[in-house]
């Protein structure tokens, strides 16, 4: 899992903050990510890899994509670059609505680790 997390996942998710997701893209990425867990743990293809993901303290690919996007927007909003901060604040209502899906009320005051904890707690409640 260490090799997958350090080498494969960053390569697959490179630039995901700027992607526009379609259902097909998300389904394809989910299929690949789930099959990684099935292959490593020698699980049947019919079994859900969600428990394996929780065991490895990994999120599903959709949650990982959302986490990357929230962290990206938080860094843009708090950026020292005035232009980036202004552009991010223009789309702040959409960002706040997106963050509220994960129980994040104040994105500006929330740290990166806090964002990760909120998303991890959301997925652990859905299992």
N, C-alpha and C positions, 0 to 999 in steps of 0.2 A: 504494500500500500504506500510505503514511503516513496518508492520510485514513481508510482503513478501520480501521487500528490505533488512531487517536486519537479517532474519532467513532463509528464503527459498533460496534466490538467492546465498548467500555464500556457502550453502551446495551443491547446484546444480553445481556451477562453481568451486568447489574446485579442484585445480590443472589443470585448463584449459589451462594454459600457455604451458604445456607439451603435451597436447593432439594432436593427428593427426586427423584432421577433415575429415569426409567423408560427402557426400551430405546427406546421411540418418541420420547421427548423428545431423547435423545442422538442418535438417527438423524436427526431433523429438523434439529437444530443442526449436525450434521456435514455434512448435505447443503447447507445454506446456506453454511457456511464453505468447503466444497470448491468450490462454484459461484462463490464470490467469486474464488478463485484462477484458476479456469478462465476466467472472464469477463475479468479483468484481463490475463492472459497469452494470451488467445485460444487456449486449448487445447480439444481435443475433449472432449466429455462422457464419453467412454469412458476417457480417460487419468486415471491417478491423480494427484492434485495434491500428493502427499507430497513429491516432489522439489522442486516449486515452493515448498512451505512451508519446506523446509530451506534453499533458496536465499535466501529472505527472512528467515531466522532466525525463523520462526513455528512454533508448535506446532499440532498438530491440536486441535480443539475439546475433545475428551475430556481431553487432557493439560492444556490451559489451565484447564478446570474443576477438575481435580485439583490443579493448582498453586494456584489461588485458594483452594481448600478447605484445603490444607495451610498456606498462609500465614495464613489466617484463624485456624486452630486454634493456630498458633504464637503469634500475637499475643494470643489469648485466654489461653493458658497463662501467658505472661509479662506479663500485664496487671497494672497497679498496683491495679486494682479487685479487691478480695478475692473478692467474689461471683462475678465472671466467671472468675477463676482457679480457684476451687473447683469451679465447674460444669464447666470444661474438664478439670480433673484427674479428675473422676468418669468421664469418657469417654475417658481417656487410653489404655487398652488398645486400643480400636478405632482411635484415632489412630495409635498406634505401629505397629499391623498395617498400616494404610493407607500410612504413610510407608515402611515396610520394603519395600513393592512397588517403590519407586523407589531403593532403596539408602540411604535416610536412616536411620541408626541412632539418632542422638541429635538429636531434633527441637528440644529446648530449646537446645542449644549451636550449632545450625545457624542461620546467618544467612539472610535472605530471598534474597540472591543465591546462596547455597549451594543452597537448595532449587530455585531456578530452574535452576542448572547441573546438578543431579542429574536433573531431569526432562528437560532438553534432551539430556543424554547418554543417557538411556533411550530417547528417540525416535530418536536418531541410530544407536543400536545395532540398532534394529528395522528400519531401512531396508535 
